[in-house]
Every structure is written in structure tokens, then in C-alpha cells.
Amino acid sequence: MTQYGNKALKFVTGLGCLVSIAGPLLAIILYPRAKWLFALVVIGIAIVMLAERTRKDPTPARLADEIESLLTGNYGGWDVDGFEHPGIRNPLLREYWHKSMSLGGLPETWVGMSDAKKDQMREIIRELRELPDDLGK
């Protein structure tokens, strides 16, 4: 991307953030009768926070299955994005996730890894499958 393209992208991103913050505040001032609409923003934030607090970690077997499907190329949809941004709370599972990411790099490139790295990844999968499913309970 060119220098001007980067500047334009930063400007548009900043403008979008400004509008998302200033828009509801401006709406409250300009439309005083519709102050109840602000409650929808509060409800939306509460739903996002509740979803984050009630989210469950994957089981070790599920994490192993995800790594294996990415390694073999049997994935689709949002599987890669879901694996790249898991938000795992359990420290042991997070460590295995970090191992796989540091070893393989971007998950969409795992199919073309060398055989030595694939063997190391299979070792991670094997170790994950040996862990109990009720890890951390």
C-alpha cells in the first residue's frame, strides 16, 4: 500500500471510531425525547460482557482436533480465524495453543510445513489428547 493509502486508511479508521463514540452522545443531545435509545447501547455492552464471562474454554481433545484439521487442511469457513483468536483462559491449554502458533506460524500455512515441523505439531496433538477433558474443573 502506498504512503497516501496508509494515511487515508488511518484517517478513515479514526473517523469511524470518532463517529461510533460521538454519534450516540450527539443523538442524546439532538433528540432529547429519544434518550431511551441510549439504554440499547448499555444493554448491548452488558450482553457482550456477559457473553465474555460465560464463555467456556475448549477441551484438550477439541483443541487437538482443531490443530489437526488445520494441519491436514480439512477446515472451512471461519475455522482459521476462530483458532487464531481463541481467548483461552486455562494456562495449560493456552500454552499448548502458543506452542502450536509459534511452531507453525499462520494456521492457513500449516498444510505446507516441513515434515519435521508437522511431526512436532503431531506431538503437540498427542500431548493434548492425553490430557483429561475436565481440565481445570
Backbone hydrogen bonds, N-H to C=O, Kabsch-Sander energy under -0.5 kcal/mol:
donor,donor_aa,acceptor,acceptor_aa,energy
6,N,2,T,-2.2
7,K,3,Q,-2.0
8,A,4,Y,-2.5
9,L,5,G,-2.3
10,K,6,N,-2.4
11,F,7,K,-2.3
12,V,8,A,-2.6
13,T,9,L,-2.4
14,G,10,K,-2.6
15,L,11,F,-2.5
16,G,12,V,-2.3
17,C,13,T,-2.1
18,L,14,G,-2.3
19,V,15,L,-2.5
20,S,16,G,-2.2
21,I,17,C,-1.5
22,A,18,L,-3.4
23,G,19,V,-2.3
25,L,21,I,-0.9
26,L,22,A,-2.9
27,A,23,G,-2.3
28,I,24,P,-1.9
29,I,25,L,-1.6
30,L,26,L,-2.8
31,Y,27,A,-2.4
34,A,31,Y,-1.4
35,K,32,P,-0.9
37,L,34,A,-1.8
38,F,35,K,-1.4
39,A,36,W,-0.9
40,L,36,W,-0.5
40,L,37,L,-1.0
41,V,37,L,-0.8
42,V,38,F,-1.7
43,I,39,A,-2.8
44,G,40,L,-2.3
45,I,41,V,-2.3
46,A,42,V,-2.3
47,I,43,I,-2.3
48,V,44,G,-2.1
49,M,45,I,-2.4
50,L,46,A,-2.4
51,A,47,I,-2.5
52,E,48,V,-1.9
53,R,49,M,-2.0
54,T,50,L,-1.9
55,R,51,A,-0.6
63,L,59,T,-2.5
64,A,60,P,-2.3
65,D,61,A,-2.3
66,E,62,R,-2.4
67,I,63,L,-2.3
68,E,64,A,-2.5
69,S,65,D,-2.5
70,L,66,E,-2.0
71,L,67,I,-2.3
72,T,68,E,-2.2
73,G,69,S,-1.1
74,N,69,S,-1.4
75,Y,73,G,-1.3
79,D,76,G,-1.7
82,G,78,W,-2.8
83,F,79,D,-1.8
84,E,80,V,-2.3
85,H,81,D,-1.5
94,R,90,N,-2.6
95,E,91,P,-2.0
96,Y,92,L,-2.0
97,W,93,L,-2.4
98,H,94,R,-2.6
99,K,95,E,-2.4
100,S,96,Y,-2.3
101,M,97,W,-2.3
102,S,98,H,-2.8
103,L,99,K,-2.2
104,G,100,S,-2.5
105,G,101,M,-2.2
109,T,106,L,-2.1
110,W,107,P,-1.5
112,G,109,T,-0.9
113,M,110,W,-1.6
118,K,114,S,-2.3
119,D,115,D,-2.2
120,Q,116,A,-1.8
121,M,117,K,-2.4
122,R,118,K,-2.4
123,E,119,D,-1.7
124,I,120,Q,-1.7
125,I,121,M,-2.1
126,R,122,R,-2.5
127,E,123,E,-2.4
128,L,124,I,-2.3
129,R,125,I,-2.1
130,E,126,R,-1.1
131,L,127,E,-0.7
131,L,128,L,-0.9
135,L,132,P,-0.8
137,K,134,D,-1.8
